[in-house]
Amino acid sequence: MPAVVDPVSGLQLYELSHRWGMYTPIFPGYEEIKLERITHHAKQGVMTHKITTIFHTSTHVNAPIHLVPGAAAVGELALDRFFGTGVVLSIPKKKWQLIEASDLERAKPQIKAGDIVLINTGWHRKYSDSKDYFGYAPGLSRHAAAWLVKKRVKMVGVDTACIDHPLATSLGPHRNGPQIKYLLPEYKEATGREAIADFPEWNPAHRALLEAGIPTIENVGGDLDELSGKRCTFQGFPWKWREGDACVIRLVAMLDPKGNVRLDAGVARKAATAANAPRASGKERQAVQFFDLSHPWGHGMPQWPSRANLNVRVVEFHSKDGLLVQQFEGIMHRGTHMDAPIHVAENQQSLTGYPLWRFFGTGVAVSIPKGKWGVITPKDLEKAEPKIQKNDIVMINTGSHRNYGDNPDYFAYSPGLYKDAAEWLVERGVKLVGIDVQALDHPLGTFLGPHGPGPAQPHLDVEYKAATGRHIIEDFPYWEPAHKIMMTNGIPGIENIGGDIDKITGKRCTFFAFPWRWPEGEGCALRVVAVLDPQQAFRFETGR
């Protein structure tokens, strides 16, 4: 497919993720993804899915803890691991062949220290629930992985279901296997040798990379062929899941054909936390500062007052299975997440209806302090500094993120946007909006109050009448107008912004906020990241 071009900057964005959702090919031995619509437009006025899935599906990143007990989880890895320059290497391989260190040494462009490395074997064209894709794929050899570790790359992705050769995994003669029993006699018939003799180690390449702290990406796909042989800029941020073994990601490559798109610079402060400060050497990474604007995701996180609790359970664990795999059950509208138009209005676009350029770009983090039940007005937005401009990504800091928790102050008594402010943001032509409160809309414009299937909390009307002398419906007559106005005009909305938002408030920054490639998706948890480049040292690659 052709690149998605940002209409303002001209930056080219390439999709490198496979679709996620129903009928996503599942690694043999794991449960199928389950999607159940638990709210419907006709009955509740909103549409929401309950999801049951492991995170080793579709295009996903593996954390060291997946195979290394006690190692870093996916949400603990430094943010600079998931953004930067690198290469897409064309290394075509046939059935059961190995990617060797010599292949990497010869590949063009040349691999450099600090690169993100994506390997195109051609196998992504076979992506499906098939023995070809899972059972006959190539894989990295232990020597190739060791070569990458020695080269000091920062992330490695392949267009196969596993970093390792399938016969070095549980699909073959190793721990928890063989999950595909016919592979062993087929290999013996084809080669005259036992698979265990040629592949005596379990996940050797994967373990070598993860033991070195190098995250791995499996099932790379999309427009990979378009980028083979090119040097690109990549992003693939996982969720802020501090216990996570893996995470589905939106992997995107960026090229700047004009060579003039830079990360936007803000006023330098000692703001990047030690955990998020770039660790790799080199002037480029020292100059760029990363700020996490996401709340932690995971079991026990605060939930909007409704049904469908979030649960995370361990499916496989180190002492029994030699690896960690966890399963998520719940809805996506928890923690820092993005809504799609289909969530609040029938016959509207899902997550994939937003073009990729909506999720990345420059913008502002503005301070608009508000107390209990305060309403953000067009005047507030007009006066905010730095000035909100057309095509900006806008992050709104009301101060409410400091109350984030399982408490009524955050959910029932927070401030919020409403109809007039949403119309102002549409008229201004912004690209994306995030806010540090429980929803894009004021809580009294949701079904916590007298809207839709509400009131979910009838006591709020009594309290509001006592405080103001009016019923809620008099001051908040519309049901979630900010959701509907912004999203049906193509502006994605992100709820529950948090993390380092105070550290970048009042600055112009560059933002990343990429949801999963889920064609039916009405919402998605995501990692929201802000970047400052005060030395103007980072340039996007041109593909040469």
ZAMARGU-4260 file (C-alpha; in steps of 0.2 Angstrom, whole numbers, plus 5000, padded with zeros to 4 digits):
<rodrens>
0) 5000/5000/5000 | 5006/5018/4997 | 5012/5028/5012 | 5000/5038/5023 | 5006/5056/5021
5) 5003/5069/5034 | 4994/5083/5024 | 5004/5097/5033 | 5021/5090/5036 | 5023/5079/5021
10) 5029/5065/5033 | 5026/5048/5026 | 5020/5035/5038 | 5020/5016/5034 | 5010/5003/5042
15) 5020/4988/5048 | 5007/4979/5059 | 4995/4965/5055 | 4977/4968/5059 | 4972/4962/5077
20) 4955/4956/5081 | 4943/4941/5078 | 4952/4927/5068 | 4969/4934/5071 | 4981/4919/5068
25) 4985/4912/5086 | 5002/4903/5090 | 4998/4885/5091 | 4994/4880/5109 | 4986/4896/5115
30) 4967/4900/5117 | 4958/4909/5103 | 4955/4928/5105 | 4937/4931/5111 | 4927/4947/5107
35) 4910/4950/5114 | 4900/4965/5112 | 4893/4969/5130 | 4885/4986/5126 | 4875/4990/5110
40) 4869/5007/5102 | 4851/5001/5102 | 4850/4997/5120 | 4864/5007/5130 | 4868/5020/5117
45) 4887/5015/5116 | 4896/5000/5109 | 4909/4991/5119 | 4918/4974/5117 | 4924/4963/5131
50) 4941/4956/5126 | 4950/4940/5131 | 4967/4938/5124 | 4985/4934/5127 | 4997/4948/5120
55) 5008/4936/5109 | 4996/4939/5095 | 4997/4949/5079 | 5012/4962/5079 | 5018/4962/5096
60) 5033/4966/5107 | 5041/4954/5119 | 5049/4960/5135 | 5064/4951/5143 | 5053/4944/5157
65) 5044/4933/5144 | 5059/4921/5144 | 5070/4928/5158 | 5064/4926/5176 | 5065/4943/5186
70) 5070/4953/5170 | 5062/4969/5164 | 5043/4969/5160 | 5036/4978/5145 | 5031/4993/5154
75) 5048/4995/5163 | 5059/4996/5148 | 5065/5014/5143 | 5055/5023/5131 | 5069/5026/5119
80) 5070/5008/5115 | 5054/5009/5105 | 5058/5025/5095 | 5073/5028/5083 | 5081/5025/5067
85) 5085/5008/5060 | 5085/4997/5045 | 5073/4986/5035 | 5083/4971/5029 | 5078/4960/5014
90) 5084/4943/5019 | 5073/4931/5009 | 5072/4913/5016 | 5063/4897/5012 | 5055/4883/5022
95) 5065/4879/5038 | 5080/4890/5033 | 5090/4900/5046 | 5095/4918/5046 | 5113/4918/5050
100) 5126/4931/5056 | 5133/4931/5038 | 5116/4936/5031 | 5116/4951/5044 | 5134/4956/5040
105) 5130/4957/5021 | 5113/4965/5022 | 5110/4983/5016 | 5109/4996/5023 | 5122/4992/5036
110) 5117/4989/5054 | 5124/5002/5066 | 5125/5002/5085 | 5108/5008/5092 | 5098/5003/5077
115) 5080/4996/5077 | 5082/4981/5065 | 5067/4973/5055 | 5070/4958/5045 | 5060/4954/5030
120) 5061/4935/5025 | 5046/4936/5014 | 5036/4926/5027 | 5024/4940/5031 | 5015/4936/5014
125) 5010/4919/5021 | 5002/4927/5037 | 4987/4916/5041 | 4981/4902/5052 | 4992/4889/5042
130) 5005/4876/5044 | 5016/4886/5031 | 5016/4902/5042 | 5019/4894/5059 | 5027/4877/5055
135) 5038/4880/5040 | 5045/4897/5044 | 5063/4902/5044 | 5071/4909/5060 | 5086/4917/5068
140) 5100/4906/5073 | 5109/4908/5090 | 5124/4915/5081 | 5114/4928/5072 | 5106/4934/5088
145) 5123/4934/5097 | 5129/4945/5082 | 5115/4957/5085 | 5119/4958/5103 | 5137/4962/5100
150) 5132/4975/5087 | 5122/4983/5102 | 5105/4986/5092 | 5091/4991/5103 | 5076/4981/5096
155) 5074/4967/5083 | 5059/4962/5073 | 5055/4948/5061 | 5041/4945/5049 | 5038/4927/5056
160) 5028/4921/5071 | 5043/4918/5082 | 5061/4925/5083 | 5067/4908/5083 | 5066/4894/5071
165) 5049/4884/5074 | 5059/4868/5077 | 5068/4877/5091 | 5051/4881/5100 | 5037/4872/5107
170) 5030/4869/5090 | 5044/4856/5088 | 5053/4844/5100 | 5055/4857/5115 | 5047/4861/5131
175) 5028/4861/5131 | 5029/4853/5113 | 5027/4847/5100 | 5012/4858/5098 | 5012/4854/5079
180) 5016/4835/5079 | 5018/4832/5061 | 5033/4843/5060 | 5045/4831/5067 | 5041/4816/5055
185) 5041/4829/5040 | 5058/4835/5045 | 5065/4818/5047 | 5058/4813/5030 | 5065/4829/5022
190) 5082/4829/5029 | 5086/4811/5036 | 5089/4819/5053 | 5080/4821/5069 | 5074/4839/5073
195) 5082/4839/5090 | 5099/4835/5083 | 5099/4851/5072 | 5089/4862/5084 | 5095/4856/5102
200) 5092/4872/5111 | 5075/4879/5116 | 5072/4897/5110 | 5091/4901/5109 | 5090/4917/5098
205) 5075/4924/5108 | 5084/4921/5124 | 5100/4929/5119 | 5092/4945/5114 | 5080/4946/5129
210) 5094/4942/5141 | 5104/4957/5133 | 5088/4968/5137 | 5084/4969/5118 | 5065/4969/5115
215) 5059/4958/5101 | 5045/4960/5089 | 5036/4946/5080 | 5023/4946/5066 | 5030/4961/5057
220) 5019/4964/5042 | 5009/4978/5033 | 5020/4988/5021 | 5036/4979/5025 | 5041/4976/5007
225) 5039/4995/5003 | 5053/4998/5015 | 5065/4984/5012 | 5083/4990/5009 | 5079/5007/5017
230) 5085/5016/5033 | 5069/5023/5042 | 5063/5030/5058 | 5052/5018/5068 | 5040/5019/5083
235) 5032/5004/5092 | 5027/5009/5110 | 5019/4996/5121 | 5007/4999/5135 | 5014/5005/5152
240) 5011/4987/5159 | 5024/4985/5173 | 5021/4966/5175 | 5019/4963/5156 | 5027/4949/5147
245) 5022/4956/5130 | 5011/4969/5121 | 5002/4971/5104 | 5009/4986/5096 | 5006/4998/5082
250) 5022/4997/5073 | 5025/5012/5061 | 5039/5018/5050 | 5042/5036/5046 | 5051/5044/5031
255) 5053/5062/5027 | 5056/5063/5008 | 5061/5082/5010 | 5073/5079/5024 | 5066/5094/5034
260) 5054/5087/5047 | 5062/5088/5065 | 5056/5083/5082 | 5048/5099/5090 | 5059/5108/5103
265) 5053/5114/5120 | 5062/5123/5134 | 5074/5111/5141 | 5071/5106/5159 | 5078/5092/5170
270) 5061/5083/5167 | 5065/5066/5160 | 5065/5053/5174 | 5079/5042/5176 | 5069/5027/5170
275) 5064/5036/5154 | 5080/5046/5150 | 5089/5039/5135 | 5102/5027/5140 | 5111/5022/5123
280) 5126/5032/5119 | 5127/5045/5105 | 5123/5063/5103 | 5107/5059/5095 | 5099/5049/5109
285) 5107/5061/5122 | 5098/5076/5115 | 5080/5068/5114 | 5070/5067/5130 | 5055/5056/5132
290) 5040/5059/5144 | 5027/5046/5148 | 5009/5053/5148 | 5001/5036/5153 | 4995/5029/5169
295) 5000/5012/5173 | 4990/4998/5165 | 4986/4981/5173 | 4977/4972/5186 | 4969/4982/5200
300) 4969/4998/5190 | 4955/5011/5193 | 4940/5008/5182 | 4926/5019/5176 | 4910/5015/5187
305) 4902/5002/5176 | 4903/4983/5173 | 4916/4972/5165 | 4930/4972/5177 | 4948/4970/5171
310) 4957/4954/5175 | 4974/4948/5171 | 4978/4930/5174 | 4994/4920/5172 | 4993/4907/5158
315) 5011/4900/5159 | 5024/4904/5171 | 5043/4901/5173 | 5045/4888/5186 | 5032/4877/5177
320) 5033/4881/5159 | 5050/4891/5157 | 5041/4907/5151 | 5028/4920/5156 | 5012/4922/5147
325) 4997/4932/5153 | 4979/4934/5147 | 4969/4949/5148 | 4950/4950/5150 | 4941/4966/5151
330) 4936/4981/5140 | 4948/4994/5132 | 4941/5009/5141 | 4952/5008/5156 | 4967/5019/5160
335) 4975/5029/5147 | 4965/5025/5131 | 4958/5031/5115 | 4940/5031/5109 | 4934/5028/5091
340) 4918/5036/5084 | 4909/5019/5084 | 4910/5019/5103 | 4897/5033/5104 | 4888/5034/5088
345) 4881/5020/5077 | 4888/5018/5059 | 4904/5028/5062 | 4922/5024/5060 | 4932/5011/5070
350) 4950/5014/5076 | 4956/5010/5059 | 4946/5024/5052 | 4958/5037/5059 | 4973/5039/5047
355) 4990/5036/5054 | 4995/5054/5054 | 4982/5058/5067 | 4993/5049/5080 | 5009/5058/5078
360) 5014/5076/5077 | 5018/5092/5086 | 5007/5101/5098 | 5005/5108/5115 | 5002/5103/5133
365) 4991/5117/5141 | 4987/5120/5159 | 4968/5124/5162 | 4966/5121/5181 | 4949/5116/5186
370) 4941/5110/5202 | 4925/5100/5206 | 4913/5100/5191 | 4922/5114/5182 | 4919/5116/5164
375) 4932/5119/5151 | 4926/5133/5140 | 4931/5140/5123 | 4939/5155/5132 | 4950/5144/5143
380) 4956/5136/5127 | 4959/5152/5118 | 4969/5159/5132 | 4979/5144/5135 | 4998/5144/5133
385) 5007/5139/5121 | 4993/5145/5109 | 4983/5131/5102 | 4986/5131/5083 | 4978/5122/5068
390) 4984/5104/5066 | 4991/5103/5084 | 4989/5088/5095 | 4982/5096/5111 | 4985/5088/5129
395) 4974/5097/5143 | 4981/5097/5160 | 4967/5101/5173 | 4976/5094/5188 | 4964/5080/5190
400) 4977/5067/5186 | 4984/5070/5203 | 4967/5062/5210 | 4968/5047/5198 | 4962/5032/5208
405) 4947/5022/5213 | 4938/5036/5221 | 4923/5048/5217 | 4934/5063/5217 | 4942/5057/5201
410) 4927/5049/5192 | 4911/5058/5199 | 4917/5075/5203 | 4930/5079/5190 | 4930/5094/5178
415) 4928/5091/5159 | 4925/5097/5142 | 4907/5100/5135 | 4899/5105/5120 | 4906/5123/5117
420) 4924/5118/5120 | 4922/5103/5108 | 4915/5114/5095 | 4930/5126/5097 | 4943/5112/5095
425) 4934/5106/5079 | 4934/5124/5072 | 4952/5126/5077 | 4956/5111/5066 | 4967/5101/5079
430) 4973/5084/5075 | 4970/5075/5092 | 4965/5079/5110 | 4970/5071/5126 | 4964/5076/5144
435) 4968/5071/5161 | 4951/5067/5167 | 4939/5052/5167 | 4932/5055/5150 | 4932/5067/5136
440) 4916/5073/5143 | 4911/5081/5159 | 4905/5067/5171 | 4888/5075/5173 | 4886/5074/5154
445) 4889/5055/5155 | 4878/5041/5161 | 4885/5044/5178 | 4871/5057/5178 | 4854/5058/5169
450) 4859/5052/5152 | 4858/5037/5141 | 4856/5021/5153 | 4859/5032/5168 | 4859/5039/5181
455) 4872/5027/5187 | 4875/5037/5202 | 4858/5046/5206 | 4865/5054/5222 | 4875/5066/5210
460) 4859/5075/5205 | 4854/5078/5223 | 4872/5085/5227 | 4872/5096/5212 | 4855/5103/5216
465) 4861/5107/5234 | 4876/5115/5227 | 4869/5125/5213 | 4850/5125/5215 | 4848/5117/5198
470) 4846/5099/5192 | 4860/5092/5182 | 4850/5091/5166 | 4847/5110/5166 | 4866/5113/5164
475) 4871/5097/5155 | 4857/5094/5143 | 4867/5084/5131 | 4874/5066/5132 | 4893/5066/5129
480) 4893/5080/5116 | 4912/5082/5117 | 4914/5063/5112 | 4902/5065/5098 | 4907/5082/5091
485) 4926/5079/5091 | 4926/5061/5085 | 4913/5062/5071 | 4924/5076/5065 | 4939/5064/5064
490) 4948/5070/5080 | 4953/5056/5091 | 4951/5058/5109 | 4962/5051/5123 | 4955/5050/5141
495) 4965/5048/5158 | 4981/5057/5152 | 4994/5056/5167 | 5012/5052/5171 | 5024/5066/5167
500) 5010/5078/5160 | 5015/5091/5173 | 5033/5091/5167 | 5029/5096/5149 | 5014/5107/5153
505) 5017/5124/5145 | 5028/5117/5131 | 5027/5114/5113 | 5031/5095/5111 | 5030/5081/5099
510) 5018/5067/5103 | 5015/5049/5099 | 4998/5040/5103 | 4996/5025/5092 | 4982/5013/5095
515) 4981/4995/5090 | 4977/4991/5071 | 4960/4984/5076 | 4947/4986/5062 | 4932/4983/5074
520) 4939/4993/5088 | 4929/5005/5097 | 4943/5010/5109 | 4961/5005/5114 | 4973/5007/5128
525) 4989/5015/5122 | 5005/5023/5127 | 5005/5042/5125 | 5023/5049/5124 | 5029/5066/5123
530) 5046/5070/5116 | 5057/5086/5117 | 5073/5088/5107 | 5081/5104/5114 | 5097/5102/5104
535) 5087/5099/5088 | 5098/5084/5085 | 5086/5072/5078 | 5081/5071/5060 | 5069/5059/5052
540) 5077/5047/5039 | 5073/5050/5021 | 5074/5032/5016 | 5091/5033/5007
</rodrens>
